[in-house]
Amino acid sequence: MSSISRFYHSLLARLFTRMPGRSRGQRGASALEYIVLAAALIIIIGGLATNDTVSTALEGAFENLFSDAAAGGG
């Protein structure tokens, strides 16, 4: 596991050192934006997963999808 971690860190170091000079100052801001976006998506998906109405609709959609696929295939 440590070899994978070392490889990952060396890859990131190579990628970030080869970026143009102007974007180096934006690297932290971009990373923060991606973290905020990921957190927002996790919160939204978590909220939808715990909502009974949405869960029931998704389960029904997937049940219909698989039954339609089985009927069409055969």
N, C-alpha and C positions, 0 to 999 in steps of 0.2 A: 504494500500500500504506500509505503514511503517513496518508492521509486516512481509511482504514478504521480504522487504529489510533487516530487522534484521535477519531473518532466513537465507537469502543468505549470509550475512556477517559472521554469526556464522558458517555456513557450510564451507565457504572458510577458515576461521580461523582454524577449526578443520582439514581440509585437509592439509593445509600448515604446521601446527605444527607437524603433524605425518609423514612428509616426512623425509627420511634419511638426516643426517647432510651434506653430500657432495652435495646433490642436492639443498640445500637451497641457496647456492651461485649462482646456475644456474637459479633460479626461475625468476629473473628479465630479464635475457637474453632470456629465453624461451618465456616469455610473450611478450617481444619486437619482437621476431621473428614471433610469431603468429599475432601480430598487423600489422607488415609489410606485411605478407602474406595475411591477410584479406584485407588490403588497396590495394594491387596489384590486387587481384581478383575483388574488387569493381571497380577499374579503368578499368580493362580489360572488364568486363561485361558491364559497362557503355559505353565504346567505341564501343563495338559490338552492343549494343542496339540502338545507334544513327547512325550506319552505315546502309544506305538504302539497300545495296546489301544483307547484312546478315539478316536484318529484313524481307525482301521479301522472302528469302530462308526459314527462319524459319516459316513464316506464311504459305507458300506453303506446307512445310513438315507437319505441324499440320493439315491443311485442308485435305490433302491427307490421313493422319492417321485416322481422324474422318470419312471421307467418306468411306474408306476401312473397318473400323470397323462396320459402319452402314450396308454396303452391305453384310458383312460376317455374321452378326448377324441375318439377316433376312428374 
